[in-house]
Amino acid sequence: MTDTPITDARTVQPMGELSPHTEGPPLIEATDAGRQLALRWSNGNQARFPLTWLRDHCACAECRHPMTRERLYMALEVPEQAPAMRLEDGNLILTWADGHVSRFDAVWLHQRRPGQTRDDAVPSRRPWAQDYRPTRVAHADFMAGTAGERAWLTALLRDGLVLLENGPLADEEVRRLAGRIGPLRATNFGARFDVKSKPNPNNAAYTAIGLALHTDLPNWRNPPDIQLLYCLENDAEGGESTFFDGFAAAEALRRQNPEAFRRLSETEIDFRFQDEEHDLVWTAPLLSLDEQGQVIEVRLNNWIRDTLRLPLEEIDAWYDAYRAFWALAQDPRNRLEFSLAPGEMVAFDNRRVLHGRRAFDPSTGRRHLQGTYLDLDMCESRLRVLARRG
């Protein structure tokens, strides 16, 4: 046991990270516990840390690159004996048997007690309630600084959908907005695409027909995560945008028809897009689950479902499950429908939110959206960076 005065005064020890660890309790006790150290903080919390973990997390310039903050030390050896330890200004200092000295900030250790989850600025996903209305953020607020951009990203990651309004009618504005978050995700349709009726289309989006609810590009191994659609013109009759929380439909199917849910989450089917230049194919279930059984992705696109290559005895059962899911996704109580106004942008999670549109009449006016995709990783990264700025 160390002999250190019980005090809340301490000096912040740099740990080679950008995440803050200035506010919190100092250490008041460190005890040898065999192949572990037992620590106690001034607020009464206690924790044990394996010696291997402590040696692996040394933040000195020999063990972490001082510029990149990347780990240089390789934890291949198990410390044979407990290091000499002392508390200094409420922090922990260890001197290992080979003479190497490791310094640990008390609050940094407190945040990383074994079993603690990461304190993350990224919100948990929240299912749409029946009275759900999407968050709206002004374009000026998004561009002005941290608060508006954080509000936009938080709503997008939490709800899977967010609106930006009162933006300029400027070509490529969607590219400029997306570029604040990260690099654009390119597909066979390019990094930035125009959604409007045009001759010789290679995709239903480039016609005036209605688009049933779907997710984009399930024929890719990794479909795009976040889609942005910026409205430049919309004075044609019709063309209302529709959205539905695919995760909510999947959970409703799990409750109401567990066998259909099982079949759609376990049966892989083929998706395929073909034109003169591309032939993109991938095989995946309509619903993908994580190790805990939670839905993490919906792949639904009736246009580019390829031939259903299943054993004879499974075909009718799959179609029954497919129809059951489709019926739930039509529930008007959980369906959003609105017309995008020029200068508005909708962003949504393409692996969660089903989207579509009503047919429009191009003889009555023009409807022109510009779109792009972003990776979810970059959206989450941007929100964490903004959170550090306060």
C-alpha positions in Angstrom: 0.0 0.0 0.0 1.4 3.4 -0.8 1.6 6.1 1.8 0.0 9.1 0.1 -2.1 11.9 1.5 -5.8 11.8 0.8 -6.3 14.8 -1.4 -8.2 15.8 -4.5 -5.3 17.8 -5.8 -3.5 16.4 -8.8 -1.6 17.2 -11.9 -3.0 16.0 -15.3 -0.6 13.4 -16.8 -0.5 13.4 -20.6 -1.6 10.0 -22.0 -1.0 10.4 -25.7 -4.7 10.8 -26.5 -7.0 13.6 -27.5 -10.0 12.5 -25.4 -10.2 14.7 -22.2 -9.3 13.3 -18.8 -9.0 16.4 -16.7 -12.0 16.1 -14.5 -12.2 13.3 -12.0 -10.9 11.8 -8.8 -7.2 11.3 -8.0 -5.8 8.0 -6.8 -5.3 7.6 -3.1 -4.0 4.0 -2.9 -2.2 1.4 -5.1 -1.6 -2.1 -3.8 0.3 -5.1 -5.2 -2.2 -7.9 -6.0 0.0 -10.6 -7.5 -0.2 -10.2 -11.3 -2.5 -7.2 -10.8 -2.5 -3.8 -9.2 -5.4 -2.8 -6.9 -6.2 0.9 -7.2 -8.5 3.1 -5.1 -9.6 6.6 -5.9 -10.7 9.5 -3.7 -14.4 8.9 -4.6 -14.3 5.4 -3.2 -14.2 3.5 -6.5 -11.8 0.6 -6.7 -10.5 -1.5 -9.6 -7.8 -4.0 -10.4 -5.6 -3.8 -13.5 -3.5 -6.7 -14.8 0.3 -5.9 -15.0 0.3 -6.8 -18.7 -2.5 -4.3 -19.4 -0.6 -1.5 -17.6 2.7 -2.2 -19.4 0.8 -2.4 -22.7 -0.8 1.0 -22.1 2.3 3.0 -21.2 2.1 6.4 -22.9 5.8 7.4 -22.9 7.5 8.4 -26.1 9.2 4.9 -26.3 5.8 3.1 -26.2 3.6 5.5 -28.1 4.7 7.7 -31.1 4.7 11.3 -29.8 3.2 12.6 -33.0 0.9 10.0 -34.3 -0.1 8.7 -30.8 0.1 5.1 -32.2 1.3 2.3 -30.0 4.9 1.2 -30.5 5.2 -1.3 -27.7 4.3 -4.9 -28.5 2.8 -6.7 -25.4 4.5 -10.1 -26.0 6.1 -10.5 -22.5 4.3 -11.0 -19.3 5.8 -8.9 -16.4 7.3 -11.5 -14.0 7.1 -9.2 -11.0 5.1 -6.3 -9.8 6.7 -2.9 -10.6 7.8 -0.5 -7.9 4.9 1.9 -7.5 4.2 5.3 -6.1 1.5 8.0 -6.3 2.6 11.5 -7.2 0.1 14.4 -7.4 -2.7 11.8 -7.4 -1.4 9.9 -10.4 0.3 6.5 -10.7 4.0 6.0 -11.5 5.4 2.5 -12.1 9.0 1.5 -12.4 9.3 -2.0 -14.0 12.0 -4.6 -13.3 13.9 -3.5 -16.4 14.0 0.1 -15.2 11.3 1.3 -17.6 9.0 4.0 -16.1 5.3 4.3 -16.9 3.2 7.2 -15.8 -0.6 7.0 -15.7 -3.1 9.7 -15.2 -5.6 8.9 -12.4 -8.7 10.0 -14.3 -7.6 8.2 -17.5 -7.3 5.0 -15.4 -10.7 5.7 -13.7 -12.4 6.0 -17.1 -10.9 2.7 -18.2 -11.6 0.5 -15.2 -12.1 -3.1 -16.4 -15.7 -3.6 -17.4 -16.5 0.0 -18.1 -18.0 0.9 -21.4 -16.5 3.6 -23.6 -17.9 7.1 -23.0 -18.9 7.9 -26.6 -20.4 11.0 -28.1 -22.2 8.8 -30.7 -25.9 8.3 -29.6 -27.6 5.0 -29.6 -30.1 4.3 -32.3 -33.7 5.3 -31.4 -36.7 3.7 -33.1 -39.3 6.0 -34.6 -42.3 6.5 -32.5 -45.7 6.9 -34.1 -45.5 10.7 -33.6 -41.9 10.9 -34.9 -41.0 14.0 -36.7 -37.5 14.4 -38.2 -35.2 17.0 -36.7 -34.7 20.1 -38.9 -31.4 22.0 -38.8 -30.9 25.3 -40.6 -28.2 25.4 -43.3 -26.8 28.5 -41.7 -26.5 26.8 -38.3 -24.8 23.8 -39.9 -22.3 26.0 -41.6 -21.8 28.4 -38.6 -20.0 26.1 -36.3 -20.0 23.1 -33.9 -23.5 23.3 -32.4 -25.5 23.1 -35.7 -23.3 20.4 -37.2 -23.4 18.4 -33.9 -27.2 18.6 -33.8 -27.5 17.4 -37.4 -25.1 14.5 -36.9 -26.7 13.5 -33.6 -30.2 13.3 -35.1 -28.9 11.4 -38.2 -27.1 8.8 -36.1 -29.8 8.5 -33.5 -32.9 8.5 -35.7 -31.5 7.5 -39.1 -32.9 10.6 -40.8 -32.4 14.4 -40.5 -33.4 17.4 -42.6 -31.3 20.5 -43.5 -33.3 23.5 -44.6 -33.0 27.0 -46.1 -29.9 26.2 -48.1 -28.7 27.9 -51.3 -29.9 26.8 -54.7 -26.3 26.1 -55.7 -24.9 23.4 -57.9 -22.7 20.9 -56.0 -23.9 22.2 -52.6 -24.5 18.6 -51.5 -20.8 17.9 -52.3 -19.7 20.8 -50.2 -21.9 19.8 -47.2 -20.8 16.2 -47.4 -17.1 17.3 -47.6 -17.3 18.8 -44.1 -18.0 15.3 -42.8 -15.6 13.2 -44.8 -14.7 11.9 -48.3 -17.6 11.1 -50.6 -18.4 7.4 -51.1 -18.2 6.6 -54.8 -20.3 3.9 -56.5 -20.9 2.8 -60.1 -23.1 6.0 -60.3 -20.2 8.2 -59.4 -19.3 10.1 -56.3 -22.1 12.6 -56.8 -25.2 11.9 -58.9 -28.2 13.7 -60.3 -31.7 12.3 -59.5 -34.0 13.5 -62.3 -35.9 12.1 -65.2 -33.6 11.6 -68.2 -33.4 9.6 -71.5 -31.9 6.1 -71.6 -31.9 5.7 -67.8 -29.9 2.8 -66.2 -31.7 3.1 -62.9 -35.4 3.6 -61.9 -34.4 6.7 -59.9 -33.6 8.4 -63.2 -37.2 8.1 -64.5 -40.5 9.7 -63.4 -42.1 6.5 -62.1 -43.0 6.0 -58.4 -40.3 4.2 -56.4 -41.4 1.6 -53.9 -39.6 1.6 -50.5 -36.1 0.2 -50.8 -32.5 0.5 -49.8 -29.8 1.5 -52.3 -27.3 -0.9 -53.8 -27.8 -4.1 -51.8 -25.9 -5.7 -54.7 -22.7 -4.3 -53.2 -20.7 -6.2 -50.7 -20.8 -3.1 -48.5 -23.7 -0.9 -49.5 -23.3 2.9 -48.9 -24.2 3.9 -45.3 -25.5 7.4 -45.4 -27.3 9.0 -48.4 -27.7 12.7 -48.8 -30.3 14.2 -51.3 -30.2 17.9 -51.9 -33.2 19.5 -53.7 -32.4 22.1 -56.3 -35.8 22.1 -58.2 -39.1 20.5 -57.3 -42.1 22.1 -59.0 -43.5 19.0 -60.8 -46.7 17.5 -59.7 -46.1 14.5 -57.4 -42.7 13.2 -56.4 -43.3 13.2 -52.7 -40.5 11.5 -50.8 -41.4 8.5 -48.5 -39.4 7.0 -45.7 -39.9 4.1 -43.2 -37.8 2.8 -40.4 -36.7 -0.6 -41.6 -35.4 -1.6 -38.2 -38.9 -0.9 -36.7 -40.5 -3.1 -39.4 -38.0 -5.9 -38.7 -38.7 -5.8 -34.9 -42.4 -5.8 -35.6 -41.9 -8.9 -37.8 -39.8 -10.6 -35.0 -42.7 -10.1 -32.5 -45.6 -11.0 -34.9 -44.0 -13.7 -37.0 -40.8 -15.1 -35.5 -40.5 -17.8 -38.2 -40.7 -15.2 -41.0 -38.1 -13.1 -39.2 -35.8 -16.1 -38.9 -36.2 -17.0 -42.5 -35.4 -13.5 -43.8 -32.4 -13.2 -41.4 -30.9 -16.6 -42.3 -31.7 -17.1 -46.0 -29.2 -15.5 -48.4 -30.5 -14.3 -51.7 -28.9 -12.7 -54.8 -28.9 -9.0 -55.6 -27.7 -7.9 -59.0 -27.3 -4.7 -61.0 -26.4 -4.9 -64.7 -25.9 -2.3 -67.4 -23.5 -2.0 -70.4 -20.5 -1.2 -68.1 -21.3 -3.0 -64.8 -22.4 -6.3 -63.4 -22.4 -6.1 -59.6 -23.6 -9.1 -57.6 -23.8 -9.9 -53.9 -25.5 -12.5 -51.8 -26.9 -11.6 -48.4 -30.0 -12.0 -46.3 -32.7 -9.4 -46.3 -32.1 -8.8 -42.6 -28.6 -9.0 -41.1 -28.1 -9.4 -37.3 -25.1 -8.9 -35.0 -23.9 -11.5 -32.5 -26.6 -10.4 -30.0 -29.3 -10.9 -32.5 -30.0 -7.2 -33.1 -30.8 -6.0 -36.6 -27.9 -4.1 -38.1 -28.9 -3.9 -41.8 -31.8 -4.2 -44.1 -31.3 -5.0 -47.8 -34.6 -4.5 -49.7 -34.7 -3.6 -53.3 -37.3 -5.3 -55.4 -35.9 -4.1 -58.8 -32.5 -5.7 -58.4 -33.4 -8.9 -56.6 -31.8 -11.5 -58.9 -33.2 -15.0 -59.6 -34.3 -16.6 -56.3 -32.0 -19.6 -56.2 -33.4 -21.6 -53.3 -34.2 -25.3 -52.8 -37.7 -26.1 -53.9 -39.1 -26.7 -50.4 -37.9 -23.2 -49.2 -39.2 -21.0 -52.1 -42.8 -20.5 -51.0 -41.9 -20.0 -47.4 -39.4 -17.3 -48.3 -42.0 -15.4 -50.4 -44.5 -15.7 -47.5 -41.9 -14.1 -45.2 -41.0 -11.4 -47.7 -44.7 -10.5 -48.1 -45.1 -10.3 -44.3 -42.2 -7.9 -44.0 -43.4 -5.8 -46.9 -46.8 -5.5 -45.3 -45.4 -4.2 -42.1 -43.3 -1.6 -44.0 -46.4 -0.1 -45.4 -47.9 0.9 -42.0 -49.0 4.5 -42.5 -48.6 5.2 -38.8 -44.8 4.9 -39.1 -44.4 6.2 -42.6 -43.0 9.7 -43.4 -44.1 11.4 -46.6 -43.2 15.0 -47.6 -42.1 17.0 -50.6 -38.6 18.3 -50.5 -38.4 22.1 -51.1 -35.6 23.7 -53.1 -32.8 24.3 -50.7 -33.7 21.4 -48.4 -31.6 18.3 -48.0 -32.5 14.9 -46.5 -29.9 12.6 -45.1 -30.7 9.1 -44.0 -29.1 5.8 -43.0 -29.4 3.7 -46.2 -28.8 0.4 -44.2 -31.7 1.2 -41.9 -34.2 3.6 -43.4 -36.3 2.5 -46.5 -36.9 5.3 -48.9 -39.0 5.9 -52.0 -41.1 8.4 -53.8 -44.4 8.9 -55.5 -44.5 9.2 -59.3 -44.2 12.7 -60.8 -45.3 14.3 -64.0 -42.3 15.9 -65.7 -44.6 17.8 -68.1 -45.7 20.0 -65.2 -42.3 21.1 -64.0 -38.8 20.0 -63.1 -37.7 17.8 -60.2 -33.9 17.8 -59.7 -32.0 16.4 -56.6 -28.3 16.0 -56.3 -27.1 13.1 -54.1 -24.0 11.5 -52.7 -23.1 8.9 -50.0 -21.0 9.0 -46.9 -19.5 6.3 -44.7 -21.1 5.9 -41.3 -17.6 5.7 -39.8 -16.8 9.2 -41.0 -20.1 10.6 -39.6 -19.4 9.0 -36.2 -15.8 10.3 -36.3 -16.9 13.8 -37.1 -19.3 13.8 -34.2 -16.6 12.7 -31.8 -14.2 15.4 -33.0 -17.0 18.0 -32.6 -17.7 16.7 -29.1 -14.1 17.3 -28.1 -14.5 20.9 -29.1 -17.4 21.5 -26.7 
